[in-house]
Amino acid sequence: MNRRMMLGAAAAAAPFALAAPAVAQSNPEVRWRFQSSFPRVLDVLFGTAERIAARVAELTENRFRITVFPAGEIVPGLQVLDAVQAGTIEAGHTAAYWYIGKEPAFAFFTTLPFGLTQRQLTAWFRHGGGNAAGDALFADYSIKAFPAGDTGAQMGGWFRNEIRSLQDVQGLKFRISGLAGQVFQRMGAAPTLIAPADIYPALERGTIDATEFVGPHDDERLGFFRVARFYYAPGWFEPAARLHFMSNMTAWNALPDHYKAAVQIACAEADSEMTSRYDHLNPIALRRLVAAGAQLRFFPREMMQSAWNANEALMADLAGQNARFRGIWENYGPYRNELFQWFRVVENSYDNFAFPAAAAAR
């Protein structure tokens, strides 16, 4: 090969030699640790974190790999936010309302008693200012967060004894999450928060008298019907329950923009997929639970009205005590009331006729 040919070949190869490092720089190998607040046995909840990780890997040609850990493998399930904030893990999948001890306003981003339903909460997040309020709150904890799954409306929980009146709530040792615990406390109960993996033994030993968790699919897997046979509805304290993908802000800011986009896409897909899974699985599981001896019950109206009154008073008190809570409630409260009126016109009127009609036709 003469000198001219050698120079020509080198010149032709040069762009490829230069491109390879550029590609590597724009698509770096990234490894994150990502812990769920839930045990592996909860296939929808824990599985959502797995699906997010798999989708991110797919969208980044396996250059961004996220390893998922169940609750307790790195930190306890109720300490995921703390671990993300500290940088102990790069990301976590958890419920913001478990951290109301740090800031009561975290409750808005999972659920409020008598709050917005799953669809309504999505509207508030995307169009009513919810995501902007969440961004500001999470940033104070060095966290970037995205909605990533919702259980939909939950059941009211498992009780050793029937709740026939408000009197039966007095002294009730009830495992419950979020601000609902404070509502029950105002009605005379003794609420407590226990991590998912620890609920069954507490109920079995009688440390607690009752527990709420999610709904038939998850509750069946955790076996609550074996130690508390009265299964109550509705879960007025969790008309939705939004989970969040939380990432450490420093780790998030270090990602290339297209890796950030991959995370956002994966979270948005998970946000709707979780609800559809529960809507499919819960009625099947409920039939099995009733066949196994669960006694389906509905909370007395007296108790529901007392809870509504206690909750409205709690919201007013928290708004008076906490400026951040007040600022979000002044947006959320009117938004909730407006959506409730719209749903009352169209959704509720349909439900009230069609659901009983379908039951009567069986």
FIKETI-352752 format. One line per 2 residues: number of its first residue (from 1); their letters; for each residue x, y, z of N, C-alpha, C. Coordinates in steps of 0.02 Angstrom, whole numbers, always signed. Layout:
NUM> a> X:Y:Z:X:Y:Z:X:Y:Z; ...
END
This chain:
1> mn> +43:-60:+0:+0:+0:+0:+44:+62:+0; +33:+109:-49:+76:+168:-51:+55:+218:+3
3> rr> +97:+269:+10:+85:+318:+64:+19:+353:+57; -1:+371:-6:-65:+407:-17:-123:+363:+4
5> mm> -121:+299:-12:-175:+254:+7:-179:+246:+82; -121:+242:+115:-120:+235:+188:-151:+296:+222
7> lg> -133:+356:+197:-161:+417:+226:-236:+421:+214; -257:+399:+154:-329:+400:+139:-367:+353:+185
9> aa> -340:+294:+196:-372:+245:+240:-376:+271:+312; -322:+303:+334:-321:+330:+402:-373:+385:+410
11> aa> -378:+429:+358:-427:+483:+361:-498:+456:+363; -511:+403:+324:-578:+373:+324:-595:+342:+391
13> aa> -546:+313:+424:-559:+280:+489:-564:+329:+546; -536:+389:+537:-533:+437:+592:-601:+454:+622
15> pf> -653:+467:+581:-718:+484:+611:-744:+429:+657; -733:+366:+639:-756:+311:+681:-716:+306:+745
17> al> -652:+319:+740:-610:+317:+800:-630:+372:+849; -648:+430:+820:-669:+485:+863:-739:+474:+891
19> aa> -782:+440:+851:-852:+432:+871:-859:+384:+930; -816:+333:+934:-824:+283:+986:-821:+312:+1056
21> pa> -770:+353:+1072:-770:+384:+1139:-829:+430:+1150; -852:+464:+1097:-909:+509:+1105:-972:+470:+1123
23> va> -981:+412:+1091:-1039:+370:+1107:-1035:+346:+1179; -976:+325:+1200:-966:+301:+1268:-982:+355:+1319
25> qs> -962:+417:+1302:-975:+472:+1348:-1050:+488:+1352; -1085:+483:+1296:-1156:+500:+1297:-1200:+444:+1323
27> np> -1173:+382:+1322:-1209:+323:+1348:-1166:+287:+1399; -1152:+319:+1455:-1108:+288:+1504:-1140:+228:+1538
29> ev> -1097:+184:+1563:-1121:+129:+1605:-1138:+157:+1674; -1202:+150:+1693:-1224:+175:+1758:-1256:+118:+1797
31> rw> -1238:+112:+1860:-1266:+60:+1904:-1297:+93:+1965; -1361:+80:+1977:-1395:+107:+2036:-1421:+51:+2079
33> rf> -1425:+65:+2144:-1461:+21:+2190:-1528:+53:+2206; -1580:+13:+2203:-1649:+37:+2205:-1688:-8:+2253
35> qs> -1706:+19:+2312:-1741:-24:+2360:-1815:-7:+2364; -1855:-59:+2365:-1927:-53:+2376:-1941:-52:+2451
37> sf> -1999:-24:+2469:-2021:-27:+2538:-2062:-91:+2551; -2066:-135:+2501:-2110:-193:+2506:-2071:-258:+2497
39> pr> -2095:-312:+2529:-2063:-377:+2521:-2079:-408:+2453; -2040:-457:+2433:-2049:-489:+2368:-2117:-523:+2360
41> vl> -2146:-546:+2415:-2209:-582:+2411:-2265:-539:+2382; -2259:-473:+2388:-2309:-428:+2361:-2291:-414:+2288
43> dv> -2315:-458:+2245:-2292:-458:+2176:-2309:-396:+2137; -2365:-363:+2153:-2383:-302:+2116:-2342:-243:+2142
45> lf> -2337:-236:+2207:-2300:-180:+2236:-2225:-187:+2223; -2196:-242:+2245:-2124:-252:+2232:-2111:-259:+2158
47> gt> -2157:-293:+2123:-2148:-304:+2052:-2147:-239:+2012; -2179:-187:+2036:-2178:-123:+2002:-2107:-95:+1999
49> ae> -2071:-101:+2054:-2001:-78:+2054:-1960:-119:+2004; -1972:-184:+2001:-1936:-226:+1953:-1952:-205:+1881
51> ri> -2015:-190:+1868:-2034:-170:+1800:-2003:-103:+1780; -1999:-57:+1828:-1966:+7:+1814:-1893:-4:+1795
53> aa> -1859:-45:+1834:-1788:-58:+1821:-1778:-92:+1753; -1821:-140:+1737:-1815:-175:+1674:-1828:-128:+1615
55> rv> -1877:-84:+1623:-1894:-37:+1569:-1838:+13:+1557; -1807:+37:+1610:-1751:+83:+1603:-1693:+49:+1567
57> ae> -1679:-13:+1585:-1625:-49:+1551:-1641:-57:+1476; -1704:-73:+1461:-1724:-81:+1391:-1716:-16:+1352
59> lt> -1736:+39:+1382:-1734:+103:+1347:-1663:+131:+1339; -1616:+105:+1377:-1547:+129:+1374:-1499:+76:+1348
61> en> -1526:+25:+1315:-1485:-29:+1287:-1440:-60:+1340; -1468:-68:+1400:-1434:-100:+1456:-1374:-61:+1483
63> rf> -1369:+2:+1464:-1313:+43:+1489:-1329:+70:+1559; -1393:+79:+1574:-1414:+104:+1640:-1450:+46:+1674
65> ri> -1416:+15:+1720:-1444:-44:+1754:-1459:-27:+1827; -1520:-43:+1846:-1543:-30:+1914:-1557:-96:+1948
67> tv> -1523:-110:+2003:-1533:-172:+2041:-1584:-159:+2095; -1636:-201:+2097:-1692:-191:+2143:-1684:-236:+2204
69> fp> -1695:-207:+2263:-1690:-243:+2326:-1757:-239:+2363; -1777:-292:+2396:-1839:-290:+2436:-1829:-254:+2502
71> ag> -1884:-239:+2535:-1881:-206:+2601:-1835:-244:+2648; -1793:-207:+2684:-1750:-237:+2735:-1684:-262:+2710
73> ei> -1674:-267:+2645:-1611:-295:+2621:-1553:-246:+2627; -1568:-181:+2621:-1518:-130:+2633:-1537:-89:+2694
75> vp> -1599:-63:+2693:-1625:-26:+2751:-1696:-51:+2764; -1724:-39:+2824:-1794:-57:+2837:-1841:-23:+2788
77> gl> -1898:-55:+2775:-1945:-29:+2726:-1969:+41:+2737; -1974:+61:+2801:-1999:+128:+2816:-1944:+180:+2820
79> qv> -1883:+162:+2799:-1827:+209:+2799:-1799:+221:+2729; -1838:+205:+2679:-1814:+212:+2610:-1801:+285:+2593
81> ld> -1847:+330:+2610:-1836:+401:+2595:-1772:+426:+2628; -1760:+407:+2690:-1700:+428:+2725:-1637:+404:+2690
83> av> -1639:+341:+2666:-1581:+312:+2633:-1567:+347:+2566; -1620:+365:+2530:-1612:+401:+2467:-1584:+471:+2481
85> qa> -1611:+505:+2530:-1588:+572:+2547:-1514:+571:+2565; -1493:+520:+2603:-1423:+517:+2625:-1376:+492:+2571
87> gt> -1403:+464:+2517:-1361:+436:+2465:-1338:+366:+2480; -1367:+334:+2531:-1352:+264:+2546:-1371:+220:+2487
89> ie> -1428:+237:+2456:-1449:+206:+2393:-1465:+262:+2344; -1461:+246:+2280:-1474:+298:+2230:-1548:+311:+2222
91> ag> -1589:+260:+2234:-1661:+268:+2222:-1701:+221:+2266; -1765:+239:+2275:-1811:+197:+2314:-1881:+202:+2286
93> ht> -1921:+152:+2303:-1992:+151:+2283:-2032:+145:+2347; -2069:+198:+2364:-2100:+201:+2430:-2160:+247:+2429
95> aa> -2193:+251:+2487:-2252:+294:+2494:-2234:+355:+2536; -2245:+414:+2509:-2224:+475:+2543:-2257:+484:+2611
97> yw> -2319:+459:+2619:-2355:+472:+2682:-2326:+436:+2742; -2279:+390:+2731:-2246:+358:+2787:-2197:+405:+2822
99> yi> -2186:+463:+2793:-2135:+509:+2819:-2166:+574:+2844; -2231:+571:+2864:-2264:+631:+2889:-2235:+655:+2955
101> gk> -2197:+612:+2988:-2164:+634:+3049:-2111:+687:+3034; -2083:+686:+2975:-2036:+737:+2953:-2072:+799:+2929
103> ep> -2127:+788:+2892:-2164:+843:+2861:-2235:+819:+2845; -2286:+846:+2878:-2355:+822:+2866:-2376:+827:+2793
105> af> -2348:+875:+2756:-2368:+885:+2686:-2350:+825:+2641; -2307:+780:+2664:-2293:+720:+2625:-2357:+681:+2611
107> af> -2406:+687:+2655:-2468:+648:+2646:-2503:+663:+2580; -2500:+725:+2557:-2535:+743:+2496:-2513:+700:+2437
109> ft> -2452:+675:+2439:-2423:+643:+2380:-2431:+567:+2380; -2466:+542:+2432:-2489:+473:+2432:-2565:+472:+2433
111> tl> -2594:+497:+2488:-2667:+501:+2493:-2686:+540:+2555; -2746:+566:+2556:-2776:+596:+2615:-2841:+560:+2630
113> pf> -2859:+554:+2694:-2926:+528:+2709:-2979:+571:+2674; -3028:+538:+2644:-3080:+571:+2605:-3051:+617:+2551
115> gl> -2995:+595:+2524:-2961:+635:+2473:-2978:+613:+2403; -2935:+631:+2357:-2945:+618:+2286:-2936:+543:+2270
117> tq> -2976:+518:+2224:-2967:+450:+2200:-2907:+447:+2152; -2893:+387:+2128:-2834:+378:+2085:-2837:+424:+2024
119> rq> -2893:+423:+1987:-2899:+466:+1928:-2896:+540:+1947; -2930:+557:+2001:-2931:+627:+2021:-2862:+651:+2044
121> lt> -2827:+607:+2079:-2760:+624:+2102:-2712:+634:+2043; -2720:+592:+1992:-2680:+600:+1931:-2693:+668:+1899
123> aw> -2757:+688:+1897:-2774:+754:+1869:-2741:+810:+1909; -2743:+803:+1975:-2712:+855:+2018:-2637:+858:+2007
125> fr> -2605:+799:+2006:-2532:+798:+1994:-2515:+832:+1928; -2548:+812:+1874:-2527:+833:+1807:-2553:+902:+1787
127> hg> -2611:+921:+1812:-2642:+982:+1788:-2664:+1031:+1843; -2665:+1008:+1905:-2688:+1051:+1960:-2634:+1080:+2004
129> gg> -2571:+1067:+1987:-2516:+1094:+2026:-2483:+1046:+2074; -2507:+983:+2076:-2480:+935:+2124:-2407:+918:+2112
131> na> -2388:+905:+2050:-2318:+888:+2036:-2270:+945:+2053; -2291:+1006:+2040:-2248:+1063:+2057:-2239:+1069:+2132
133> ag> -2294:+1059:+2170:-2289:+1061:+2243:-2245:+1005:+2268; -2251:+946:+2238:-2210:+889:+2258:-2136:+901:+2243
135> da> -2121:+930:+2185:-2052:+944:+2167:-2019:+989:+2219; -2056:+1040:+2241:-2028:+1087:+2291:-2016:+1052:+2358
137> lf> -2063:+1010:+2378:-2056:+975:+2442:-1998:+925:+2440; -1997:+882:+2389:-1945:+831:+2385:-1876:+862:+2378
139> ad> -1871:+918:+2343:-1806:+951:+2334:-1776:+971:+2401; -1818:+988:+2450:-1793:+1006:+2516:-1759:+947:+2551
141> ys> -1773:+886:+2526:-1743:+826:+2554:-1692:+796:+2506; -1669:+837:+2458:-1618:+816:+2409:-1642:+756:+2368
143> ik> -1707:+757:+2350:-1737:+702:+2314:-1773:+727:+2251; -1766:+690:+2197:-1806:+699:+2137:-1854:+641:+2134
145> af> -1920:+655:+2130:-1970:+602:+2135:-2020:+606:+2078; -2046:+547:+2060:-2097:+542:+2008:-2151:+493:+2032
147> pa> -2216:+510:+2020:-2269:+461:+2035:-2254:+396:+1998; -2263:+340:+2033:-2244:+276:+2002:-2287:+220:+2029
149> gd> -2352:+225:+2017:-2397:+171:+2037:-2449:+193:+2088; -2508:+166:+2082:-2563:+182:+2128:-2606:+119:+2137
151> tg> -2624:+105:+2198:-2664:+46:+2213:-2737:+55:+2194; -2758:+118:+2183:-2830:+132:+2178:-2861:+132:+2248
153> aq> -2927:+136:+2251:-2962:+136:+2315:-2948:+72:+2353; -2935:+79:+2417:-2917:+21:+2458:-2975:-2:+2502
155> mg> -2966:-61:+2530:-3015:-87:+2579:-3003:-54:+2647; -3052:-62:+2690:-3049:-31:+2756:-3010:-70:+2807
157> gw> -2993:-133:+2792:-2949:-170:+2836:-2982:-230:+2870; -2941:-266:+2908:-2959:-328:+2943:-2965:-316:+3018
159> fr> -3020:-339:+3047:-3035:-326:+3117:-3051:-392:+3152; -3026:-398:+3212:-3042:-458:+3252:-3116:-459:+3272
161> ne> -3142:-400:+3285:-3212:-394:+3307:-3249:-345:+3261; -3315:-352:+3259:-3355:-309:+3217:-3355:-237:+3242
163> ir> -3362:-191:+3195:-3370:-120:+3211:-3444:-103:+3197; -3484:-105:+3250:-3556:-92:+3242:-3574:-20:+3254
165> sl> -3531:+15:+3291:-3545:+86:+3307:-3480:+121:+3321; -3484:+186:+3331:-3425:+225:+3347:-3393:+202:+3412
167> qd> -3433:+175:+3457:-3408:+152:+3521:-3356:+96:+3513; -3363:+56:+3460:-3317:+1:+3449:-3248:+24:+3426
169> vq> -3241:+87:+3409:-3177:+115:+3389:-3136:+135:+3450; -3169:+146:+3506:-3134:+169:+3566:-3081:+119:+3589
171> gl> -3019:+142:+3594:-2964:+100:+3617:-2939:+49:+3566; -2965:+50:+3505:-2946:+3:+3454:-2873:+11:+3435
173> kf> -2834:-43:+3440:-2763:-41:+3421:-2760:-58:+3347; -2749:-7:+3307:-2759:-12:+3235:-2695:+6:+3198
175> ri> -2669:-40:+3158:-2612:-24:+3115:-2639:+14:+3055; -2615:+76:+3046:-2640:+118:+2992:-2588:+169:+2973
177> sg> -2588:+189:+2909:-2537:+234:+2882:-2563:+305:+2873; -2517:+352:+2867:-2533:+420:+2848:-2572:+458:+2901
179> la> -2604:+512:+2878:-2642:+554:+2924:-2704:+520:+2950; -2725:+465:+2919:-2783:+428:+2943:-2774:+405:+3015
181> gq> -2712:+391:+3035:-2700:+373:+3105:-2720:+428:+3153; -2707:+490:+3133:-2727:+547:+3176:-2803:+556:+3177
183> vf> -2836:+539:+3121:-2909:+542:+3120:-2937:+490:+3169; -2912:+429:+3165:-2936:+377:+3211:-2920:+394:+3284
185> qr> -2863:+426:+3295:-2845:+446:+3363:-2896:+495:+3390; -2919:+541:+3348:-2970:+589:+3368:-3037:+556:+3383
187> mg> -3047:+496:+3355:-3109:+459:+3368:-3101:+410:+3426; -3042:+409:+3457:-3032:+369:+3517:-2992:+305:+3507
189> aa> -2968:+293:+3446:-2928:+233:+3433:-2855:+244:+3453; -2816:+189:+3451:-2745:+193:+3466:-2707:+170:+3404
191> pt> -2694:+216:+3356:-2661:+196:+3293:-2587:+183:+3302; -2560:+142:+3257:-2489:+130:+3256:-2469:+114:+3184
193> li> -2406:+126:+3167:-2381:+111:+3100:-2331:+55:+3105; -2342:+2:+3066:-2299:-56:+3065:-2282:-71:+2992
195> ap> -2220:-88:+2979:-2199:-105:+2911:-2237:-166:+2886; -2249:-171:+2820:-2290:-226:+2792:-2269:-295:+2816
197> ad> -2204:-309:+2817:-2181:-376:+2835:-2195:-394:+2907; -2209:-345:+2950:-2217:-357:+3022:-2290:-357:+3044
199> iy> -2336:-345:+2997:-2407:-339:+3017:-2436:-404:+3041; -2426:-458:+3003:-2458:-522:+3020:-2440:-545:+3091
201> pa> -2376:-547:+3109:-2360:-570:+3177:-2390:-525:+3231; -2394:-460:+3218:-2424:-415:+3268:-2498:-429:+3276
203> le> -2532:-443:+3221:-2603:-460:+3223:-2614:-528:+3256; -2571:-575:+3240:-2577:-643:+3268:-2567:-643:+3344
205> rg> -2518:-604:+3367:-2503:-601:+3439:-2552:-559:+3478; -2593:-519:+3443:-2640:-475:+3478:-2609:-409:+3497
207> ti> -2549:-395:+3471:-2518:-329:+3483:-2562:-275:+3453; -2595:-291:+3399:-2645:-246:+3368:-2711:-283:+3361
209> da> -2766:-245:+3359:-2833:-274:+3352:-2856:-276:+3279; -2825:-235:+3238:-2848:-228:+3169:-2791:-199:+3127
211> te> -2796:-210:+3062:-2747:-180:+3016:-2780:-164:+2950; -2758:-110:+2920:-2773:-98:+2850:-2708:-109:+2813
213> fv> -2714:-130:+2750:-2654:-131:+2708:-2671:-105:+2639; -2692:-148:+2593:-2708:-124:+2526:-2777:-148:+2506
215> gp> -2780:-211:+2483:-2843:-238:+2458:-2838:-313:+2453; -2888:-347:+2425:-2891:-420:+2427:-2830:-456:+2401
217> hd> -2801:-434:+2346:-2744:-471:+2317:-2685:-472:+2365; -2665:-415:+2391:-2607:-412:+2436:-2626:-440:+2505
219> de> -2685:-424:+2529:-2706:-447:+2595:-2709:-523:+2599; -2731:-555:+2545:-2732:-628:+2542:-2662:-655:+2547
221> rl> -2615:-625:+2511:-2546:-649:+2511:-2514:-643:+2581; -2534:-592:+2618:-2507:-583:+2685:-2545:-623:+2738
223> gf> -2600:-653:+2719:-2635:-701:+2764:-2676:-672:+2820; -2695:-609:+2815:-2731:-577:+2871:-2796:-613:+2888
225> fr> -2829:-642:+2839:-2894:-675:+2850:-2888:-733:+2899; -2828:-758:+2910:-2819:-814:+2956:-2823:-793:+3029
227> va> -2812:-729:+3042:-2810:-706:+3112:-2859:-649:+3127; -2893:-624:+3077:-2944:-572:+3087:-2996:-581:+3031
229> rf> -3057:-602:+3047:-3102:-624:+2994:-3149:-570:+2967; -3155:-513:+3001:-3201:-461:+2978:-3164:-412:+2931
231> yy> -3187:-410:+2869:-3153:-372:+2816:-3198:-313:+2797; -3174:-252:+2812:-3216:-193:+2805:-3202:-152:+2743
233> ap> -3254:-118:+2721:-3252:-70:+2666:-3297:-12:+2685; -3288:+47:+2655:-3234:+64:+2608:-3173:+91:+2645
235> gw> -3118:+93:+2609:-3057:+123:+2638:-3059:+199:+2628; -3103:+232:+2665:-3111:+304:+2657:-3047:+342:+2671
237> fe> -3003:+310:+2709:-2939:+342:+2725:-2887:+334:+2670; -2902:+291:+2620:-2856:+283:+2563:-2897:+273:+2499
239> pa> -2929:+326:+2475:-2967:+322:+2413:-2921:+314:+2352; -2857:+324:+2363:-2803:+310:+2316:-2741:+299:+2359
241> ar> -2687:+276:+2329:-2624:+272:+2366:-2567:+273:+2315; -2541:+333:+2304:-2489:+343:+2253:-2420:+328:+2282
243> lh> -2382:+289:+2247:-2312:+277:+2265:-2267:+321:+2222; -2206:+330:+2244:-2159:+371:+2207:-2092:+335:+2197
245> fm> -2063:+346:+2139:-1993:+331:+2126:-1955:+391:+2153; -1911:+380:+2202:-1872:+435:+2231:-1798:+423:+2217
247> sn> -1765:+472:+2190:-1693:+466:+2177:-1655:+521:+2213; -1595:+503:+2234:-1551:+552:+2265:-1536:+607:+2214
249> mt> -1542:+669:+2234:-1536:+725:+2188:-1467:+728:+2154; -1415:+714:+2192:-1348:+716:+2162:-1340:+661:+2109
251> aw> -1365:+602:+2125:-1362:+547:+2076:-1405:+563:+2015; -1463:+593:+2027:-1507:+610:+1971:-1474:+662:+1925
253> na> -1446:+714:+1955:-1416:+767:+1914:-1357:+743:+1873; -1325:+688:+1895:-1267:+662:+1858:-1287:+621:+1797
255> lp> -1352:+604:+1790:-1374:+563:+1734:-1376:+604:+1669; -1360:+573:+1612:-1374:+606:+1548:-1449:+618:+1539
257> dh> -1467:+667:+1500:-1537:+684:+1492:-1579:+626:+1466; -1551:+586:+1420:-1592:+531:+1393:-1600:+475:+1444
259> yk> -1556:+468:+1493:-1566:+421:+1547:-1621:+446:+1594; -1621:+511:+1606:-1675:+540:+1646:-1743:+529:+1612
261> aa> -1743:+538:+1546:-1806:+527:+1509:-1828:+455:+1514; -1781:+408:+1514:-1798:+337:+1520:-1831:+323:+1587
263> vq> -1805:+353:+1640:-1836:+344:+1707:-1907:+372:+1707; -1916:+431:+1679:-1982:+463:+1679:-2032:+421:+1639
265> ia> -2010:+394:+1582:-2054:+351:+1542:-2073:+289:+1582; -2025:+257:+1613:-2038:+196:+1651:-2086:+209:+1709
267> ca> -2077:+266:+1743:-2121:+283:+1799:-2192:+298:+1775; -2198:+334:+1719:-2265:+350:+1693:-2302:+287:+1673
269> ea> -2267:+239:+1644:-2299:+176:+1626:-2320:+137:+1688; -2277:+137:+1739:-2293:+102:+1801:-2352:+134:+1837
271> ds> -2359:+199:+1828:-2411:+237:+1863:-2481:+213:+1844; -2491:+193:+1781:-2556:+167:+1761:-2560:+91:+1766
273> em> -2503:+58:+1755:-2503:-15:+1754:-2521:-44:+1822; -2498:-14:+1876:-2513:-42:+1942:-2588:-43:+1955
275> ts> -2622:+12:+1940:-2694:+15:+1952:-2731:-37:+1911; -2712:-45:+1849:-2747:-94:+1807:-2736:-165:+1832
277> ry> -2677:-179:+1859:-2664:-246:+1887:-2709:-258:+1947; -2715:-208:+1991:-2758:-217:+2050:-2831:-223:+2030
279> dh> -2853:-184:+1981:-2923:-189:+1960:-2938:-258:+1931; -2888:-289:+1901:-2897:-357:+1875:-2895:-409:+1931
281> ln> -2848:-403:+1977:-2835:-455:+2026:-2879:-453:+2088; -2900:-393:+2110:-2936:-387:+2173:-3004:-423:+2175
283> pi> -3046:-417:+2123:-3111:-453:+2128:-3103:-528:+2131; -3052:-554:+2097:-3038:-627:+2099:-3018:-647:+2169
285> al> -2973:-609:+2199:-2949:-624:+2267:-3004:-616:+2318; -3048:-567:+2310:-3102:-557:+2358:-3148:-617:+2360
287> rr> -3163:-646:+2303:-3206:-706:+2301:-3172:-763:+2339; -3107:-771:+2331:-3072:-824:+2367:-3073:-811:+2442
289> lv> -3064:-749:+2462:-3064:-733:+2534:-3131:-747:+2566; -3184:-727:+2533:-3252:-740:+2560:-3264:-815:+2564
291> aa> -3242:-852:+2512:-3251:-925:+2513:-3211:-957:+2570; -3155:-924:+2590:-3113:-951:+2643:-3137:-931:+2712
293> ga> -3191:-891:+2716:-3220:-874:+2781:-3217:-801:+2800; -3188:-759:+2759:-3188:-687:+2775:-3259:-661:+2776
295> ql> -3274:-619:+2825:-3340:-590:+2832:-3339:-518:+2808; -3369:-506:+2750:-3368:-439:+2720:-3417:-394:+2757
297> rf> -3393:-335:+2777:-3434:-287:+2815:-3422:-217:+2787; -3468:-171:+2805:-3462:-101:+2785:-3464:-58:+2848
299> fp> -3421:-8:+2850:-3418:+36:+2908:-3486:+70:+2920; -3508:+74:+2983:-3571:+108:+2997:-3568:+182:+2976
301> re> -3625:+207:+2953:-3627:+277:+2931:-3608:+325:+2987; -3628:+309:+3049:-3611:+351:+3106:-3535:+359:+3112
303> mm> -3500:+303:+3102:-3427:+305:+3107:-3397:+344:+3049; -3425:+335:+2990:-3400:+371:+2931:-3410:+446:+2939
305> qs> -3468:+467:+2964:-3480:+538:+2973:-3434:+568:+3026; -3423:+530:+3080:-3377:+553:+3131:-3307:+560:+3103
307> aw> -3287:+513:+3060:-3220:+516:+3029:-3215:+576:+2983; -3268:+590:+2945:-3267:+648:+2901:-3257:+712:+2942
309> na> -3295:+719:+2995:-3290:+779:+3037:-3221:+785:+3069; -3195:+729:+3093:-3128:+730:+3124:-3075:+748:+3073
311> ne> -3083:+723:+3012:-3034:+737:+2960:-3034:+811:+2940; -3093:+839:+2932:-3097:+910:+2913:-3065:+954:+2968
313> al> -3076:+935:+3030:-3046:+973:+3085:-2970:+964:+3085; -2946:+903:+3070:-2875:+891:+3067:-2842:+932:+3011
315> ma> -2874:+935:+2953:-2846:+974:+2898:-2840:+1048:+2918; -2891:+1073:+2951:-2890:+1143:+2972:-2834:+1155:+3023
317> dl> -2826:+1108:+3070:-2774:+1115:+3121:-2704:+1113:+3090; -2693:+1065:+3045:-2627:+1060:+3013:-2612:+1121:+2970
319> ag> -2663:+1146:+2936:-2653:+1207:+2896:-2636:+1267:+2940; -2663:+1268:+3000:-2649:+1323:+3046:-2580:+1318:+3077
321> qn> -2553:+1257:+3081:-2489:+1246:+3114:-2430:+1244:+3067; -2441:+1229:+3003:-2386:+1215:+2957:-2397:+1253:+2892
323> ar> -2351:+1299:+2877:-2360:+1342:+2819:-2359:+1303:+2753; -2316:+1254:+2748:-2314:+1215:+2686:-2378:+1176:+2676
325> fr> -2402:+1145:+2730:-2464:+1107:+2726:-2521:+1154:+2706; -2523:+1213:+2736:-2576:+1262:+2721:-2574:+1281:+2647
327> gi> -2514:+1294:+2621:-2509:+1315:+2551:-2534:+1262:+2503; -2519:+1198:+2517:-2542:+1145:+2473:-2617:+1132:+2483
329> we> -2640:+1133:+2545:-2711:+1120:+2560:-2755:+1173:+2528; -2732:+1235:+2525:-2773:+1287:+2495:-2782:+1277:+2420
331> ny> -2737:+1238:+2390:-2745:+1217:+2320:-2784:+1151:+2315; -2764:+1102:+2355:-2792:+1034:+2351:-2865:+1033:+2372
333> gp> -2882:+1066:+2428:-2950:+1062:+2455:-3003:+1085:+2405; -2999:+1146:+2378:-3048:+1168:+2328:-3047:+1124:+2265
335> yr> -2988:+1101:+2245:-2983:+1057:+2187:-3022:+992:+2199; -3013:+964:+2259:-3050:+904:+2278:-3125:+915:+2275
337> ne> -3148:+969:+2306:-3220:+982:+2309:-3250:+991:+2240; -3213:+1024:+2196:-3238:+1035:+2128:-3243:+968:+2090
339> lf> -3192:+927:+2095:-3194:+862:+2062:-3247:+817:+2091; -3257:+820:+2157:-3309:+780:+2188:-3378:+796:+2158
341> qw> -3391:+859:+2146:-3456:+878:+2118:-3464:+852:+2047; -3411:+856:+2007:-3414:+831:+1939:-3425:+755:+1939
343> fr> -3386:+719:+1980:-3394:+646:+1983:-3462:+627:+2011; -3489:+667:+2055:-3556:+653:+2081:-3608:+656:+2026
345> vv> -3600:+703:+1979:-3647:+710:+1924:-3642:+651:+1876; -3581:+633:+1857:-3575:+585:+1802:-3557:+514:+1826
347> en> -3505:+507:+1867:-3483:+441:+1887:-3529:+410:+1939; -3543:+448:+1991:-3582:+422:+2046:-3653:+403:+2025
349> sy> -3683:+444:+1983:-3751:+429:+1961:-3752:+365:+1919; -3701:+354:+1880:-3695:+292:+1842:-3684:+233:+1889
351> dn> -3636:+239:+1935:-3620:+185:+1981:-3681:+164:+2022; -3718:+213:+2046:-3774:+199:+2090:-3829:+160:+2056
353> fa> -3834:+166:+1990:-3884:+127:+1954:-3854:+61:+1928; -3798:+66:+1892:-3772:+9:+1855:-3745:-46:+1901
355> fp> -3712:-28:+1955:-3682:-79:+1998:-3735:-122:+2031; -3787:-92:+2063:-3840:-134:+2092:-3879:-173:+2039
357> aa> -3889:-142:+1980:-3926:-176:+1927:-3888:-239:+1904; -3823:-234:+1898:-3783:-292:+1879:-3785:-346:+1932
359> aa> -3783:-325:+1995:-3785:-374:+2050:-3853:-410:+2051; -3907:-374:+2039:-3974:-403:+2039:-3984:-451:+1981
361> ar> -3948:-440:+1927:-3956:-481:+1867:-3918:-546:+1870; -3876:-555:+1921:-3834:-616:+1924:-3875:-677:+1941
END
